[in-house]
Every structure is written in C-alpha cells, then in structure tokens.
C-alpha cells in the first residue's frame, strides 16, 4: 500500500525498515525475513528496535505495533510526492471545514434526521484522521 501511495513501480526494489520495540515481534520479523523481502520486492530489509535514526524522507505506516518505513530518496521524485500530499491534504482540510460548518449549524443538527447528523459526525472524524495522517506524511518529507 505504501508503494502505491507514492507511485513506486512494482518492478522497483526498495529498502524497508521495520521498527518495533517488542522483542517477540522482532524475533517473529527476523524469522519471516525472507518472506517479507520477497512479497513487496524489498532488497534491503532492516529491523530495528529504536525510533532513533529513522530516515526523514520516507513514507511510513503502522501495522499493529510495527512501524513500516520505505525511504524515498533515490526511489521517487520527492517534490512530486510532496505536491501530491499537499493536494490531498488541502482536500481533506476542506472536508473537515465543510463537516464542521454543517455540525456547528443548529438548524442542521436540530432538523436533520439523527442518522444524517451521525453520518456527518463520523465523516468529520474520518476527515480529521485523514488530515492528521497526511500532515504527518507531508512533514516527513520536509
């Protein structure tokens, strides 16, 4: 999923860093190293415990308690990725503003069906989460 988010072609091998402070998870990751390297075409897999010295210009996500990072320097056009993230961030911020405006309007909250109001609240929460994720990813590329 991370590869597709920054348009890394499927044929391109990448470095990947798996970070977890849990000793048991580290052992599990080490024992599955060959599978992990083959599935997403990883040419250099690093498993670390500390969050110190993780690359800045990387795309990251979390699976359970394992942070997955793909360093982007030399792999993609970082300026293009940053521009794409900015555009997505602006769109998500617009959605937050729209839903917040609706929910701060007493006429909407009092007159709309309860399921519509609840749907707007859920959509607002989702948009806020999206803004948070996109902002973190954008900041990693600075």
C-alpha positions in Angstrom: 0.0 0.0 0.0 2.8 2.4 0.8 4.4 1.8 -2.6 1.2 2.7 -4.4 0.7 5.9 -2.3 3.9 7.3 -3.7 3.8 5.7 -7.1 6.7 3.3 -6.7 6.5 1.0 -9.7 6.0 -2.7 -8.8 9.3 -3.7 -10.5 11.4 -1.3 -8.4 13.1 -2.9 -5.4 13.1 -0.8 -2.3 14.7 -0.6 1.1 12.3 -1.1 4.0 12.7 -0.5 7.7 10.5 -2.3 10.3 10.6 -0.8 13.7 9.3 -2.3 16.9 10.4 -2.2 20.5 8.8 -5.5 21.3 11.5 -8.3 21.4 8.9 -11.0 20.4 7.8 -9.1 17.4 11.5 -8.5 16.4 12.1 -12.3 16.6 9.0 -13.0 14.5 10.0 -10.4 11.9 13.5 -11.9 11.7 12.2 -15.4 11.3 9.9 -14.2 8.4 12.6 -12.0 6.8 12.8 -14.0 3.5 9.0 -13.8 3.1 8.9 -10.1 3.9 11.7 -9.4 1.4 10.1 -11.3 -1.4 6.5 -10.1 -1.2 6.9 -6.4 -1.7 10.3 -6.6 -3.6 12.4 -5.4 -0.8 16.1 -5.5 -1.5 17.3 -4.3 1.9 15.3 -5.1 5.0 16.3 -3.6 8.3 14.6 -4.5 11.6 15.3 -2.1 14.4 14.1 -1.5 18.0 14.7 2.2 18.3 13.0 5.1 16.7 16.2 7.0 16.7 18.0 7.5 13.4 14.9 6.6 11.2 15.1 8.3 7.8 13.3 11.6 7.5 12.3 11.4 3.8 10.3 8.2 4.0 6.7 7.1 3.7 5.5 5.4 6.9 2.6 3.4 8.2 1.9 1.3 11.3 0.8 -2.3 11.3 -0.3 -3.5 14.7 2.7 -2.1 16.7 5.3 -2.3 13.9 6.2 0.9 12.1 6.9 0.3 8.4 9.1 2.8 6.5 10.2 3.0 2.9 13.0 5.6 2.4 12.2 7.6 -0.7 15.4 9.3 -1.6 16.6 7.9 -4.9 13.4 6.0 -5.4 10.8 8.6 -6.4 10.6 12.4 -7.1 10.1 13.6 -3.6 8.9 17.1 -4.7 6.2 15.4 -6.8 5.2 13.2 -3.8 5.1 16.3 -1.6 2.9 18.1 -4.1 0.5 15.2 -4.3 0.3 15.0 -0.5 -0.3 18.8 -0.3 -3.2 18.5 -2.7 -4.7 15.6 -0.8 -4.2 17.5 2.5 -6.0 20.5 1.1 -8.9 18.4 0.0 -9.2 16.7 3.4 -8.9 20.0 5.2 -11.8 21.3 3.0 -13.9 18.3 4.0 -13.2 19.0 7.7 -14.2 22.6 7.2 -17.4 21.6 5.4 -18.5 19.0 8.0 -17.5 21.3 10.9 -19.6 24.0 9.4 -22.6 21.8 9.0 -22.3 20.4 12.5 -22.0 23.9 14.1 -25.2 24.9 12.4 -28.0 24.4 14.9 -30.6 24.2 12.1 -28.8 21.2 10.6 -28.2 19.5 13.9 -31.8 20.0 15.2 -33.7 19.4 12.0 -31.8 16.8 10.1 -32.6 13.1 10.8 -30.4 11.6 13.5 -28.7 9.2 11.2 -27.7 12.0 8.8 -26.2 14.0 11.7 -24.4 10.9 13.0 -23.1 10.3 9.4 -21.8 13.8 9.3 -20.0 13.3 12.7 -18.4 10.1 11.5 -17.4 11.7 8.2 -15.8 14.6 10.2 -13.9 12.2 12.4 -12.6 10.3 9.4 -11.6 13.5 7.6 -9.8 14.7 10.7 -7.9 11.5 10.9 -7.0 11.7 7.3 -5.7 15.2 7.8 -3.6 14.0 10.7 -2.1 11.2 8.6 -1.5 13.3 5.5 0.1 16.1 7.6 2.5 13.6 9.3 3.5 12.1 5.9 4.0 15.6 4.4 6.1 16.7 7.4 8.3 13.6 7.0 9.2 14.8 3.5 10.5 18.2 4.6 
